[in-house]
Amino acid sequence: MTPDLAKDEADALQVERSGILLVAALLSVGLLAGSLLRGFGAAELSLRILLTALLSAAPVVAQRAGPEKRDRFLAAVLIVASVLICAIAALGGGVQSPEFSCLIAVPFTAGLVLPHARLLVPGLGGLVLVAGEAMLLTGGVPLSTAGMWGVLALAAAWLATMGTRAYVRIFESRISAERERREAAERLVESEQRRAQSDRLALVGRLAAGVAHEIANPLTYLSTNLQLLEREAGALQTVSKRDVQAAVEESARAVEHITDVLHDLRRFSRSESTGEVQPADVRPIVDEALRLASVRLRGIALERQLQEKLPRVLVRRRRLVQVLVNVLLNAADATALPGAREPRVRIRAQHADGAVTIAVEDGGPGLSPEARRHLFEPFFTTKPSGKGTGLGLALSREYVEADGGTLSIEDLPQGGARVAVRLPLA
């Protein structure tokens, strides 16, 4: 057995061991009380008190000891207790004493407390056999009876040994199953993280095609303005101060725009943890999602209607950005489908009924009956091969619901679809 398995098993058996020893201690107290009703010697009383104290203190001491010391301590307790029981039985009347009938149970008790101590159970069985036979023979019991009792004692020791081994196998199977369950849960978590990262990278791939175009225009402004400044550097008197200032300001805006696009894209593609649920403002999150999705929204009429003074919501910011980018890209794709009503996307945010709802409406053809049935199934997509992973909506709903919100989709009466993300207030 591996050290980890031994440690797990020792921790799992700790409560059971304590219970068994406490039951033994209670039985010892009962026998001690019973012995007070008849005549007894000082030696017998001392042994009974010692056995009761030993069994009562053993669970407390074993619980505070380390795993390795605990097993050695319990083995010593079982050996000493077995010797004391044999001695008490001999002093209390031999075969007539109550303890004599308890001798056969000693190996079973030892096997339950220390199932992995393979030599302990047969060793205590041998001790019980020798002590019992000695009491039988000195008590004048016929040899046939003593022999029969010896056979029963040997059978009991053998059954205790076999039962202990079976108990160990069952316990090891249980520990192994628990470890496999934990490993499977860890693999599932890793798989979920990889799945989320795959979807995020798929979004980045969908955005990347438009990033070049988004950056191309600002770079054109920069190139033109820099050529102008270079050409006129030697004769600044031919260029008005207003023209120079306008060129510099336009270049600065172009650089800022390029920086914002690249910063948003780089932050969005990172694979680190999405953090904990925290209060957040809706407007900056919507703005970031719109910047990221803007490369796919070119040529589409975008309407932005955000209610003034929106309260804060409880979300994981990066996850909500990913959800909104997914929804916006799907809306943009819907406007290009056959049967689309108009190339228009509308995003709204309003506070009502104790929550903030962010809704994205598109001018596409709406949801087909098949899409409505399988909308949130992983890997289901209506896009052509290579255009979608089929994970976007499934993951988006998981993310929103994990933070206490809801995500729903419905057809609009005038055509198109509406995705509503409802978020709890902070």
C-alpha positions as CSV (number, residue, x, y, z in Angstrom):
1,M,0.0,0.0,0.0
2,T,1.3,3.4,-0.9
3,P,2.1,6.0,1.8
4,D,-0.7,8.3,0.5
5,L,-3.2,5.4,0.7
6,A,-2.0,4.5,4.2
7,K,-2.5,8.1,5.3
8,D,-6.0,8.3,3.7
9,E,-6.9,5.0,5.3
10,A,-5.6,6.1,8.7
11,D,-7.6,9.3,8.6
12,A,-10.7,7.4,7.5
13,L,-10.4,4.8,10.3
14,Q,-9.8,7.4,13.0
15,V,-13.4,7.8,14.0
16,E,-14.2,4.1,13.7
17,R,-11.2,3.2,15.9
18,S,-12.3,5.6,18.5
19,G,-15.8,4.2,18.5
20,I,-14.6,0.6,18.9
21,L,-12.3,1.5,21.8
22,L,-15.0,3.5,23.5
23,V,-17.4,0.6,23.2
24,A,-14.8,-1.6,24.7
25,A,-14.2,0.9,27.5
26,L,-18.0,0.9,28.3
27,L,-18.0,-2.9,28.4
28,S,-15.1,-2.8,30.7
29,V,-16.9,-0.3,33.0
30,G,-19.9,-2.6,33.0
31,L,-17.8,-5.6,33.9
32,L,-16.1,-3.6,36.6
33,A,-19.5,-2.6,38.1
34,G,-20.7,-6.2,37.9
35,S,-17.6,-7.4,39.8
36,L,-18.4,-5.1,42.7
37,L,-21.5,-7.2,43.3
38,R,-19.5,-10.2,44.2
39,G,-16.4,-11.0,46.1
40,F,-13.1,-10.0,44.4
41,G,-9.5,-9.6,45.3
42,A,-7.4,-6.5,45.3
43,A,-5.3,-7.7,42.4
44,E,-8.4,-8.4,40.3
45,L,-9.9,-5.0,41.1
46,S,-6.6,-3.3,40.3
47,L,-6.4,-5.0,36.9
48,R,-10.0,-4.1,36.1
49,I,-9.4,-0.4,37.0
50,L,-6.3,-0.5,34.9
51,L,-8.1,-2.0,31.9
52,T,-10.9,0.5,32.1
53,A,-8.5,3.4,32.3
54,L,-6.4,2.1,29.4
55,L,-9.4,1.7,27.1
56,S,-10.9,5.0,28.0
57,A,-7.7,7.0,27.5
58,A,-6.7,5.2,24.3
59,P,-9.0,7.1,21.8
60,V,-8.0,10.5,23.2
61,V,-4.3,9.7,23.0
62,A,-4.5,8.1,19.6
63,Q,-6.4,11.1,18.1
64,R,-3.6,13.4,19.2
65,A,-0.8,11.2,18.0
66,G,0.6,11.2,14.4
67,P,-0.3,8.4,12.0
68,E,2.9,6.4,12.5
69,K,2.9,6.7,16.3
70,R,-0.8,6.2,16.4
71,D,-0.6,2.7,14.9
72,R,2.3,1.6,17.3
73,F,0.4,3.0,20.3
74,L,-2.8,1.2,19.4
75,A,-1.0,-2.0,18.8
76,A,0.6,-1.7,22.3
77,V,-2.8,-0.9,23.8
78,L,-4.4,-4.0,22.2
79,I,-1.6,-6.3,23.4
80,V,-1.7,-4.9,27.0
81,A,-5.5,-5.0,27.0
82,S,-5.5,-8.6,25.8
83,V,-3.1,-9.7,28.5
84,L,-5.1,-7.8,31.2
85,I,-8.3,-9.6,30.0
86,C,-6.6,-13.0,30.3
87,A,-5.3,-12.1,33.7
88,I,-8.7,-10.8,34.9
89,A,-10.4,-13.9,33.6
90,A,-7.9,-16.1,35.4
91,L,-8.2,-14.2,38.7
92,G,-12.0,-13.9,38.4
93,G,-12.8,-17.6,38.3
94,G,-11.3,-18.9,35.2
95,V,-13.9,-20.4,32.9
96,Q,-16.6,-19.1,35.2
97,S,-15.7,-15.5,34.8
98,P,-17.5,-13.2,32.4
99,E,-14.2,-12.3,30.8
100,F,-13.5,-15.8,29.7
101,S,-16.4,-15.7,27.2
102,C,-14.9,-12.5,25.8
103,L,-11.5,-14.1,24.9
104,I,-12.6,-15.3,21.5
105,A,-13.7,-11.8,20.5
106,V,-10.2,-10.3,21.2
107,P,-8.8,-11.1,17.7
108,F,-11.9,-9.6,16.0
109,T,-11.6,-6.4,18.0
110,A,-7.9,-6.1,17.1
111,G,-8.7,-6.6,13.4
112,L,-11.2,-3.8,13.4
113,V,-8.9,-1.3,15.2
114,L,-5.7,-2.2,13.3
115,P,-6.7,-4.0,10.1
116,H,-3.3,-3.5,8.4
117,A,-1.4,-5.0,11.3
118,R,-1.3,-8.5,9.7
119,L,0.7,-10.2,12.6
120,L,-1.3,-8.7,15.4
121,V,-4.5,-10.6,14.8
122,P,-3.0,-14.1,14.7
123,G,-0.7,-13.2,17.5
124,L,-3.5,-12.2,19.8
125,G,-5.4,-15.3,18.7
126,G,-2.5,-17.5,19.8
127,L,-2.4,-15.6,23.1
128,V,-6.1,-16.2,23.7
129,L,-5.8,-19.9,22.8
130,V,-2.9,-20.5,25.2
131,A,-4.5,-18.6,28.1
132,G,-7.9,-20.2,27.5
133,E,-6.6,-23.7,27.3
134,A,-4.6,-23.1,30.5
135,M,-7.7,-22.0,32.4
136,L,-9.7,-24.9,31.0
137,L,-7.2,-27.5,32.0
138,T,-6.6,-26.0,35.5
139,G,-10.3,-25.8,36.0
140,G,-10.8,-29.5,35.7
141,V,-12.7,-29.3,32.4
142,P,-12.6,-32.6,30.4
143,L,-10.0,-32.8,27.7
144,S,-12.6,-33.2,25.0
145,T,-14.2,-30.0,26.0
146,A,-10.9,-28.2,26.2
147,G,-10.0,-29.6,22.7
148,M,-13.3,-28.4,21.3
149,W,-12.8,-24.9,22.8
150,G,-9.3,-24.8,21.3
151,V,-10.7,-25.7,17.8
152,L,-13.3,-22.9,18.2
153,A,-10.6,-20.5,19.3
154,L,-8.4,-21.4,16.3
155,A,-11.4,-21.0,13.9
156,A,-12.2,-17.7,15.5
157,A,-8.6,-16.5,15.0
158,W,-8.6,-17.7,11.4
159,L,-12.0,-16.0,10.6
160,A,-10.7,-12.8,12.2
161,T,-7.6,-12.9,10.1
162,M,-9.5,-13.6,6.9
163,G,-12.1,-11.0,7.8
164,T,-9.4,-8.4,8.5
165,R,-7.9,-9.0,5.1
166,A,-11.2,-8.7,3.4
167,Y,-11.9,-5.5,5.4
168,V,-8.5,-4.1,4.2
169,R,-9.3,-4.9,0.6
170,I,-12.7,-3.2,0.8
171,F,-11.2,-0.2,2.5
172,E,-8.4,0.1,-0.1
173,S,-11.0,-0.2,-2.8
174,R,-13.0,2.6,-1.2
175,I,-10.0,4.8,-0.9
176,S,-8.9,4.0,-4.4
177,A,-12.4,4.9,-5.7
178,E,-12.3,8.1,-3.8
179,R,-8.9,9.0,-5.2
180,E,-10.1,8.2,-8.7
181,R,-13.2,10.4,-8.2
182,R,-11.0,13.3,-7.0
183,E,-8.6,12.9,-10.0
184,A,-11.6,12.7,-12.4
185,A,-13.0,15.9,-10.8
186,E,-9.6,17.6,-11.2
187,R,-9.4,16.4,-14.9
188,L,-13.0,17.8,-15.4
189,V,-11.9,21.2,-14.0
190,E,-8.9,21.2,-16.2
191,S,-11.0,20.2,-19.2
192,E,-13.5,23.0,-18.4
193,Q,-10.6,25.5,-18.2
194,R,-9.2,24.3,-21.6
195,R,-12.7,24.4,-23.1
196,A,-13.2,28.0,-21.9
197,Q,-9.7,29.0,-23.2
198,S,-10.4,27.3,-26.5
199,D,-13.6,29.2,-27.0
200,R,-11.8,32.5,-26.0
201,L,-9.1,31.8,-28.5
202,A,-11.7,30.9,-31.1
203,L,-13.2,34.3,-30.5
204,V,-9.7,35.9,-30.8
205,G,-9.4,34.1,-34.2
206,R,-12.7,35.5,-35.3
207,L,-11.6,39.0,-34.3
208,A,-8.1,38.8,-35.7
209,A,-9.2,38.9,-39.3
210,G,-10.7,42.4,-38.7
211,V,-7.9,43.7,-36.5
212,A,-5.7,44.4,-39.5
213,H,-8.4,46.5,-41.0
214,E,-9.1,48.3,-37.7
215,I,-5.4,49.2,-37.4
216,A,-4.8,50.0,-41.1
217,N,-6.7,53.3,-41.1
218,P,-4.9,54.7,-38.0
219,L,-1.6,53.6,-39.5
220,T,-2.5,55.5,-42.7
221,Y,-3.1,58.6,-40.7
222,L,0.2,58.2,-38.9
223,S,2.1,57.6,-42.1
224,T,0.6,60.6,-43.9
225,N,1.1,62.9,-41.0
226,L,4.7,61.8,-40.4
227,Q,5.5,62.3,-44.1
228,L,4.0,65.7,-43.9
229,L,6.1,66.6,-40.9
230,E,9.2,65.2,-42.4
231,R,8.8,67.0,-45.7
232,E,8.2,70.3,-44.0
233,A,10.7,70.0,-41.2
234,G,13.2,72.2,-43.0
235,A,10.6,74.9,-43.9
236,L,8.1,75.0,-41.1
237,Q,7.2,78.5,-42.1
238,T,5.3,77.1,-45.1
239,V,3.0,75.1,-42.8
240,S,0.7,76.8,-40.4
241,K,0.8,76.1,-36.7
242,R,-2.8,74.9,-36.9
243,D,-2.0,72.3,-39.6
244,V,1.0,71.0,-37.5
245,Q,-1.1,70.8,-34.4
246,A,-4.0,69.0,-36.2
247,A,-1.6,66.5,-37.7
248,V,0.0,65.8,-34.3
249,E,-3.4,65.5,-32.6
250,E,-4.7,63.1,-35.3
251,S,-1.5,61.0,-35.0
252,A,-1.9,60.9,-31.2
253,R,-5.5,59.7,-31.5
254,A,-4.5,57.1,-34.1
255,V,-1.8,55.7,-31.7
256,E,-4.2,55.7,-28.8
257,H,-6.8,53.8,-30.9
258,I,-4.2,51.2,-32.0
259,T,-3.1,50.8,-28.4
260,D,-6.6,50.3,-27.1
261,V,-7.4,47.7,-29.7
262,L,-4.3,45.7,-29.1
263,H,-4.6,46.1,-25.3
264,D,-8.2,44.8,-25.3
265,L,-7.3,41.9,-27.6
266,R,-4.2,40.9,-25.6
267,R,-6.1,41.0,-22.3
268,F,-9.0,39.1,-23.7
269,S,-6.8,36.3,-25.0
270,R,-5.0,35.7,-21.7
271,S,-5.6,32.3,-20.0
272,E,-5.2,33.3,-16.4
273,S,-8.0,32.9,-13.8
274,T,-11.1,35.0,-14.4
275,G,-11.1,35.9,-10.7
276,E,-14.0,36.1,-8.2
277,V,-17.4,37.6,-8.5
278,Q,-17.1,41.3,-7.7
279,P,-19.1,44.4,-8.0
280,A,-18.5,46.1,-11.4
281,D,-19.9,48.9,-13.5
282,V,-21.7,47.8,-16.7
283,R,-20.7,50.7,-19.0
284,P,-16.9,50.0,-19.1
285,I,-17.6,46.3,-19.7
286,V,-20.0,47.1,-22.6
287,D,-17.5,49.6,-24.0
288,E,-14.7,47.0,-23.9
289,A,-16.9,44.3,-25.6
290,L,-17.9,46.8,-28.3
291,R,-14.3,47.7,-29.0
292,L,-13.4,44.1,-29.3
293,A,-16.4,43.3,-31.5
294,S,-16.1,46.5,-33.6
295,V,-13.8,44.8,-36.1
296,R,-16.8,42.6,-37.1
297,L,-19.5,45.3,-36.7
298,R,-18.1,47.5,-39.6
299,G,-20.8,48.2,-42.1
300,I,-23.5,47.4,-39.6
301,A,-25.6,50.1,-38.0
302,L,-24.9,49.9,-34.3
303,E,-27.3,51.4,-31.7
304,R,-26.1,51.8,-28.2
305,Q,-28.8,52.5,-25.6
306,L,-27.5,52.4,-22.0
307,Q,-29.7,53.7,-19.2
308,E,-28.2,56.6,-17.2
309,K,-26.8,55.8,-13.7
310,L,-26.9,52.0,-13.9
311,P,-26.2,50.3,-10.6
312,R,-23.3,48.0,-10.1
313,V,-23.7,44.3,-10.7
314,L,-22.0,41.1,-9.3
315,V,-20.0,39.5,-12.1
316,R,-16.6,38.2,-13.2
317,R,-15.6,41.0,-15.5
318,R,-13.6,39.1,-18.0
319,R,-16.2,36.4,-18.4
320,L,-19.0,39.0,-19.0
321,V,-16.8,40.6,-21.6
322,Q,-16.4,37.2,-23.3
323,V,-20.2,36.6,-23.1
324,L,-21.0,40.0,-24.7
325,V,-18.4,39.6,-27.4
326,N,-19.8,36.2,-28.3
327,V,-23.3,37.6,-28.4
328,L,-22.3,40.7,-30.5
329,L,-20.4,38.5,-33.0
330,N,-23.3,36.2,-33.3
331,A,-25.6,39.2,-33.9
332,A,-23.2,40.5,-36.6
333,D,-23.1,37.1,-38.3
334,A,-26.9,36.9,-38.2
335,T,-27.3,40.1,-40.2
336,A,-25.4,38.5,-43.1
337,L,-27.6,35.4,-43.2
338,P,-30.1,34.8,-46.0
339,G,-33.4,36.3,-45.0
340,A,-31.9,39.0,-42.8
341,R,-34.1,42.0,-42.3
342,E,-31.5,44.7,-42.1
343,P,-27.8,45.1,-41.1
344,R,-28.5,46.5,-37.7
345,V,-27.4,45.5,-34.1
346,R,-28.8,47.2,-31.0
347,I,-27.3,46.9,-27.5
348,R,-29.3,48.0,-24.5
349,A,-28.8,48.1,-20.8
350,Q,-31.4,48.9,-18.2
351,H,-32.2,48.5,-14.5
352,A,-35.5,46.9,-13.6
353,D,-36.9,44.4,-11.2
354,G,-33.8,44.3,-9.0
355,A,-31.4,43.4,-11.8
356,V,-29.5,44.9,-14.8
357,T,-30.4,43.5,-18.2
358,I,-28.1,43.8,-21.1
359,A,-29.9,43.0,-24.3
360,V,-28.5,42.6,-27.8
361,E,-30.9,42.6,-30.8
362,D,-30.0,41.8,-34.4
363,G,-31.7,42.4,-37.7
364,G,-31.2,38.8,-38.9
365,P,-33.7,36.2,-39.9
366,G,-34.4,35.0,-36.4
367,L,-34.2,31.5,-35.0
368,S,-35.1,28.4,-37.0
369,P,-37.0,25.6,-35.2
370,E,-33.9,23.4,-35.2
371,A,-31.7,26.1,-33.8
372,R,-34.3,26.8,-31.1
373,R,-34.3,23.1,-30.0
374,H,-30.5,22.8,-29.8
375,L,-29.5,26.4,-29.1
376,F,-27.5,25.7,-25.9
377,E,-26.1,22.3,-26.7
378,P,-22.3,22.2,-26.8
379,F,-20.8,22.0,-30.4
380,F,-24.1,22.8,-32.1
381,T,-23.7,25.6,-34.6
382,T,-25.6,26.9,-37.6
383,K,-22.5,28.5,-39.0
384,P,-20.5,26.9,-41.9
385,S,-17.5,24.7,-41.1
386,G,-14.6,26.7,-39.7
387,K,-16.8,29.7,-38.7
388,G,-17.8,28.6,-35.3
389,T,-17.1,26.1,-32.5
390,G,-20.6,25.6,-31.2
391,L,-19.4,26.4,-27.7
392,G,-20.1,30.2,-27.5
393,L,-23.7,30.2,-26.3
394,A,-23.4,27.0,-24.2
395,L,-20.4,28.5,-22.3
396,S,-22.0,32.0,-22.2
397,R,-25.0,30.7,-20.4
398,E,-22.8,28.6,-18.0
399,Y,-20.8,31.7,-17.2
400,V,-23.8,33.9,-16.5
401,E,-25.6,31.4,-14.4
402,A,-22.5,30.6,-12.4
403,D,-22.5,34.3,-11.3
404,G,-26.2,34.2,-10.4
405,G,-27.6,35.6,-13.6
406,T,-29.6,34.3,-16.5
407,L,-29.2,34.3,-20.3
408,S,-32.2,33.9,-22.6
409,I,-32.8,34.2,-26.4
410,E,-36.1,34.9,-28.1
411,D,-37.3,36.0,-31.6
412,L,-38.4,39.6,-32.1
413,P,-41.9,40.3,-33.5
414,Q,-40.5,42.4,-36.3
415,G,-37.8,39.8,-37.1
416,G,-34.4,39.0,-35.8
417,A,-33.4,37.7,-32.4
418,R,-32.9,39.2,-28.9
419,V,-30.3,37.9,-26.4
420,A,-30.9,39.1,-22.8
421,V,-28.3,38.8,-20.1
422,R,-29.8,39.5,-16.7
423,L,-27.3,40.2,-13.9
424,P,-27.8,40.5,-10.1
425,L,-27.1,43.8,-8.4
426,A,-24.1,44.2,-6.2
